Amino acid sequence: MRQSCAGGLLGASRMQYHLRQSLTSIDAILFGRPEVIVTFAAHKFDDKTLELKDQATKDMVKLQLESFEKFVRLITGKA
């Protein structure tokens, strides 16, 4: 499961790409989609509580976690 968070526009997407390349080279089983890339992170978290306040990002993380559960069930044969 790949997630990244950064202060700029790309949200560490190049890091995710390189990590995927590295893991593929060792035949790791990868969960690829959906990716969560949080851009301009400083504006999406509460300054005091550090809680994620951006609803679109929350929705994407929820979707990713639901998809990850399905992936784990598939890989473990418990689908």
Helices and strands as residue ranges (DSSP letters): E 3-5, H 13-25, E 36-38, G 41-43, H 55-76
